[in-house]
Amino acid sequence: MSPLDKLSAIPDPWSRPFLMVIVCASVVITAVLCVKDGADFSLSTALVLLAALLAAWPMAARRRADSEPMRPQLAMAFLGGALVLLVPAMVMADTTWLGWAAALAPVVLLLVWRIPLATSRAAKLVLGPLILGAPFVVTAVAMGRPQSGGFPAVLAILFSAVAFSTRTLEARLLADSVEEDPASHPAYHRTLAVVSTLLFFFGVVALWPWLGKLYGDRYLWVLVVGLLVPLLFFWGRLRQPRGEHPMSALVRFNRLVPYIGIVLLLAIVVG
């Protein structure tokens, strides 16, 4: 078994526990950035963390084998609890109406996520990345440093768009029973072309904080060595499998991308 085959056997991270870790890390990292910018930890930060965890809980199943989504009534109860926590957090932050809009927009997006309209793949490809970028913005607003959450949110949105696109492609190929010859499916090459564009914009935006002297050299080295190099390597093996089955390369890419995303969070916090 080659090293690449061994990487394909790592646990599938698309589950609720992994999502909770990502959301919690996003809030904590944003709080650290705000403290470096002169803010202080407060009760509003803790409220945002609890609200983010409550809001994210219904988004994913406990594990990939769970096919049934959470009951709508229970999901709405979680979203209602998140909203109850966000309101006092924004009051304590004494934010502007723009801050209120930024804090409440993720709740609206999650509500749209739960209604039948959002069962379409296209809707979730747009909503999913926006929702995963929200913890950065909401935390920064609650701590009075909205500018600290801007770049991390944009990076998270672009990276999540890549992950959601390739993950949706895998699910679509399996559902249509064309995994034996994925290249014959009309969505295969179209999706890879779109993801190539997303990766280009992600690379440009990811390097901008270092070029603009907002983040230091540690950010650059962690970003390049830990994220951009492996990401582009496995993406290249997906676009040109070199004798490997395209579906195997796609599955491996989808398994590794969420773990590579953790490096993005690390690069931000050390930057």
DRENLOPA-320666 format. One record per residue (C-alpha): x, y, z; residue number from 1; chain. Coordinates in Angstrom, 3 decimals, always signed. Layout:
! residues N
        xx        yy        zz    k  c
         X         Y         Z  NUM  A
...
//
This chain:
! residues 271
        xx        yy        zz    k  c
    +0.000    +0.000    +0.000    1  A
    +1.406    +3.371    -1.039    2  A
    +1.542    +6.342    +1.362    3  A
    -1.289    +7.976    -0.579    4  A
    -3.467    +4.888    -0.105    5  A
    -2.794    +5.022    +3.631    6  A
    -3.935    +8.645    +3.727    7  A
    -7.229    +7.586    +2.167    8  A
    -7.872    +5.362    +5.187    9  A
    -7.899    +8.186    +7.761   10  A
   -11.210    +8.725    +9.600   11  A
   -13.876   +10.683    +7.768   12  A
   -13.983   +14.074    +9.553   13  A
   -17.419   +15.092    +8.234   14  A
   -19.255   +14.588   +11.504   15  A
   -20.770   +16.607   +14.346   16  A
   -17.799   +16.272   +16.762   17  A
   -15.389   +17.606   +14.138   18  A
   -17.730   +20.503   +13.360   19  A
   -17.930   +21.377   +17.049   20  A
   -14.133   +21.469   +17.249   21  A
   -13.907   +23.753   +14.192   22  A
   -16.589   +26.148   +15.456   23  A
   -15.087   +26.311   +18.949   24  A
   -11.607   +26.889   +17.527   25  A
   -12.927   +29.655   +15.255   26  A
   -14.436   +31.540   +18.202   27  A
   -11.378   +31.086   +20.423   28  A
    -8.939   +32.136   +17.699   29  A
   -10.980   +35.256   +16.922   30  A
   -11.050   +36.098   +20.629   31  A
    -7.248   +35.807   +20.745   32  A
    -6.934   +38.127   +17.734   33  A
    -9.229   +40.653   +19.408   34  A
    -7.209   +40.537   +22.642   35  A
    -4.038   +41.173   +20.641   36  A
    -5.853   +44.166   +19.168   37  A
    -6.538   +45.585   +22.628   38  A
    -9.873   +44.003   +23.579   39  A
   -10.612   +42.192   +26.837   40  A
   -12.250   +38.856   +27.434   41  A
   -15.791   +39.319   +28.713   42  A
   -19.012   +37.463   +29.332   43  A
   -20.143   +38.325   +25.800   44  A
   -17.312   +36.166   +24.405   45  A
   -18.494   +33.156   +26.389   46  A
   -22.079   +33.753   +25.275   47  A
   -21.018   +33.843   +21.619   48  A
   -19.099   +30.590   +22.059   49  A
   -22.123   +28.842   +23.560   50  A
   -24.411   +30.318   +20.900   51  A
   -22.106   +29.156   +18.100   52  A
   -22.013   +25.609   +19.464   53  A
   -25.791   +25.520   +19.841   54  A
   -26.336   +26.850   +16.330   55  A
   -23.837   +24.431   +14.763   56  A
   -25.157   +21.324   +16.537   57  A
   -28.086   +20.655   +14.133   58  A
   -25.970   +21.259   +11.020   59  A
   -24.241   +17.866   +10.986   60  A
   -25.025   +14.280   +11.912   61  A
   -23.219   +12.456   +14.703   62  A
   -21.387   +10.446   +12.074   63  A
   -21.518    +9.956    +8.336   64  A
   -23.637    +6.788    +8.618   65  A
   -26.510    +8.806   +10.114   66  A
   -28.689    +9.631    +7.119   67  A
   -31.664   +11.167    +8.918   68  A
   -31.336   +14.861    +9.783   69  A
   -32.317   +16.252   +13.156   70  A
   -36.053   +16.783   +13.602   71  A
   -37.065   +20.329   +12.562   72  A
   -38.647   +21.102   +15.943   73  A
   -35.473   +20.138   +17.800   74  A
   -33.267   +22.038   +15.355   75  A
   -35.376   +25.167   +15.822   76  A
   -35.039   +24.803   +19.587   77  A
   -31.242   +24.853   +19.240   78  A
   -31.400   +27.922   +17.006   79  A
   -33.741   +29.634   +19.448   80  A
   -31.285   +28.972   +22.273   81  A
   -28.469   +30.441   +20.182   82  A
   -30.530   +33.560   +19.529   83  A
   -31.325   +33.946   +23.239   84  A
   -27.588   +33.925   +23.992   85  A
   -26.638   +36.283   +21.157   86  A
   -29.000   +39.088   +22.150   87  A
   -27.437   +39.822   +25.591   88  A
   -23.965   +39.400   +24.066   89  A
   -24.695   +42.174   +21.572   90  A
   -26.295   +44.335   +24.271   91  A
   -23.168   +44.031   +26.435   92  A
   -20.994   +44.861   +23.429   93  A
   -23.053   +48.027   +22.856   94  A
   -22.652   +47.481   +19.123   95  A
   -24.147   +49.430   +16.210   96  A
   -26.993   +48.336   +13.989   97  A
   -24.414   +46.916   +11.591   98  A
   -23.087   +44.781   +14.433   99  A
   -26.609   +43.567   +15.194  100  A
   -27.106   +42.717   +11.521  101  A
   -23.819   +40.776   +11.397  102  A
   -24.729   +38.854   +14.558  103  A
   -28.279   +37.961   +13.528  104  A
   -27.548   +37.184    +9.862  105  A
   -26.102   +33.706   +10.659  106  A
   -29.291   +32.786   +12.506  107  A
   -31.326   +33.784    +9.451  108  A
   -29.021   +31.727    +7.212  109  A
   -29.445   +28.709    +9.485  110  A
   -33.210   +29.122    +9.346  111  A
   -33.029   +29.135    +5.549  112  A
   -30.789   +26.060    +5.776  113  A
   -33.560   +24.178    +7.565  114  A
   -36.457   +25.017    +5.247  115  A
   -37.224   +22.889    +2.173  116  A
   -35.781   +25.546    -0.145  117  A
   -32.302   +24.743    +1.139  118  A
   -32.509   +21.044    +0.225  119  A
   -31.070   +21.953    -3.175  120  A
   -27.361   +21.407    -3.603  121  A
   -26.843   +24.900    -4.988  122  A
   -28.394   +26.557    -1.940  123  A
   -26.263   +24.617    +0.507  124  A
   -23.115   +25.300    -1.503  125  A
   -23.752   +29.000    -0.886  126  A
   -25.143   +28.838    +2.658  127  A
   -22.622   +26.390    +4.129  128  A
   -19.466   +28.505    +3.638  129  A
   -21.232   +31.690    +4.770  130  A
   -22.380   +29.992    +7.971  131  A
   -18.896   +28.641    +8.750  132  A
   -17.428   +32.115    +8.332  133  A
   -19.938   +33.616   +10.753  134  A
   -18.248   +32.690   +14.085  135  A
   -15.287   +34.926   +13.240  136  A
   -17.460   +37.956   +12.517  137  A
   -19.875   +37.509   +15.429  138  A
   -17.077   +36.988   +17.964  139  A
   -15.186   +40.049   +16.726  140  A
   -18.334   +42.184   +16.915  141  A
   -19.109   +40.951   +20.445  142  A
   -15.596   +41.927   +21.560  143  A
   -15.747   +45.353   +19.935  144  A
   -13.117   +44.613   +17.281  145  A
   -15.077   +43.795   +14.094  146  A
   -12.008   +44.434   +11.932  147  A
   -10.215   +41.483   +13.560  148  A
   -12.714   +38.997   +12.177  149  A
   -12.774   +40.181    +8.577  150  A
    -9.862   +38.356    +6.976  151  A
   -10.362   +35.094    +8.928  152  A
   -14.019   +35.050    +7.893  153  A
   -13.193   +35.541    +4.204  154  A
   -10.517   +32.832    +4.344  155  A
   -12.915   +30.431    +6.062  156  A
   -15.660   +31.123    +3.500  157  A
   -13.412   +30.487    +0.506  158  A
   -11.838   +27.381    +2.019  159  A
   -15.239   +26.020    +3.048  160  A
   -16.556   +26.635    -0.461  161  A
   -13.813   +24.359    -1.806  162  A
   -14.574   +21.659    +0.762  163  A
   -18.350   +21.815    +0.245  164  A
   -18.014   +21.713    -3.551  165  A
   -15.850   +18.606    -3.714  166  A
   -17.824   +16.897    -0.946  167  A
   -21.091   +17.556    -2.785  168  A
   -19.535   +16.219    -5.976  169  A
   -18.600   +12.974    -4.229  170  A
   -22.119   +12.568    -2.827  171  A
   -23.635   +13.301    -6.228  172  A
   -21.463   +10.741    -8.011  173  A
   -22.354    +8.087    -5.440  174  A
   -26.071    +8.924    -5.637  175  A
   -26.067    +8.737    -9.440  176  A
   -24.070    +5.468    -9.401  177  A
   -21.370    +6.782   -11.727  178  A
   -18.447    +6.372    -9.338  179  A
   -16.939    +3.773   -11.711  180  A
   -16.548    +6.434   -14.393  181  A
   -16.901    +9.833   -12.691  182  A
   -15.402   +11.663   -15.664  183  A
   -18.526   +10.787   -17.657  184  A
   -20.763   +12.760   -15.302  185  A
   -21.487   +16.307   -16.564  186  A
   -20.927   +17.804   -13.097  187  A
   -17.444   +16.307   -12.661  188  A
   -15.326   +18.558   -14.883  189  A
   -17.571   +21.566   -14.269  190  A
   -17.140   +21.271   -10.506  191  A
   -13.369   +20.844   -10.779  192  A
   -13.174   +23.973   -12.939  193  A
   -15.161   +25.983   -10.390  194  A
   -13.008   +24.699    -7.525  195  A
    -9.854   +25.656    -9.436  196  A
   -11.154   +29.239    -9.560  197  A
   -12.009   +29.149    -5.853  198  A
    -8.516   +27.896    -5.016  199  A
    -6.987   +30.740    -7.008  200  A
    -8.969   +33.368    -5.106  201  A
    -8.255   +31.596    -1.820  202  A
    -4.513   +31.699    -2.505  203  A
    -4.638   +35.409    -3.352  204  A
    -6.693   +36.327    -0.285  205  A
    -4.674   +34.039    +2.004  206  A
    -1.398   +35.728    +1.049  207  A
    -2.775   +39.259    +1.281  208  A
    -2.567   +39.600    +5.118  209  A
    +1.178   +38.876    +4.899  210  A
    +1.709   +41.125    +1.880  211  A
    -0.235   +43.881    +3.618  212  A
    +1.913   +43.510    +6.765  213  A
    -1.161   +42.600    +8.833  214  A
    +0.210   +39.165    +9.732  215  A
    +3.840   +38.224   +10.311  216  A
    +6.241   +35.749    +8.749  217  A
    +5.073   +32.930   +11.016  218  A
    +1.673   +33.157    +9.339  219  A
    +3.292   +32.901    +5.903  220  A
    +5.396   +29.829    +6.693  221  A
    +2.605   +27.922    +8.414  222  A
    +0.247   +28.837    +5.577  223  A
    +2.609   +27.819    +2.779  224  A
    +4.164   +24.699    +4.307  225  A
    +1.147   +23.373    +6.203  226  A
    -1.734   +24.382    +3.944  227  A
    -0.998   +25.617    +0.439  228  A
    +1.626   +23.007    -0.488  229  A
    -0.356   +19.915    +0.613  230  A
    -3.613   +21.382    -0.648  231  A
    -2.247   +22.050    -4.123  232  A
    -0.425   +18.686    -4.181  233  A
    -3.566   +16.663    -3.512  234  A
    -5.571   +18.915    -5.824  235  A
    -3.043   +18.225    -8.572  236  A
    -3.361   +14.488    -7.981  237  A
    -7.128   +14.874    -8.279  238  A
    -6.946   +16.802   -11.571  239  A
    -4.298   +14.420   -12.967  240  A
    -4.608   +11.079   -11.129  241  A
    -1.595    +9.541   -12.971  242  A
    -3.059    +6.081   -13.358  243  A
    -5.075    +6.301   -10.155  244  A
    -8.864    +6.084   -10.281  245  A
   -10.393    +9.610   -10.212  246  A
   -12.927    +8.592    -7.559  247  A
   -10.152    +7.424    -5.230  248  A
    -8.368   +10.753    -5.642  249  A
   -11.619   +12.637    -4.966  250  A
   -12.397   +10.648    -1.813  251  A
    -8.857   +11.168    -0.500  252  A
    -9.060   +14.900    -1.175  253  A
   -12.352   +15.138    +0.708  254  A
   -10.939   +13.239    +3.687  255  A
    -7.858   +15.447    +3.962  256  A
    -9.240   +18.922    +3.237  257  A
   -10.980   +19.351    +6.635  258  A
    -7.784   +18.385    +8.458  259  A
    -5.797   +20.806    +6.293  260  A
    -8.331   +23.460    +7.295  261  A
    -7.139   +23.155   +10.890  262  A
    -3.753   +24.397    +9.680  263  A
    -5.491   +27.523    +8.365  264  A
    -6.779   +28.241   +11.880  265  A
    -3.291   +27.655   +13.258  266  A
    -1.754   +30.032   +10.706  267  A
    -4.248   +32.751   +11.668  268  A
    -3.644   +32.492   +15.398  269  A
    +0.168   +32.532   +15.096  270  A
    +0.108   +35.349   +12.545  271  A
//
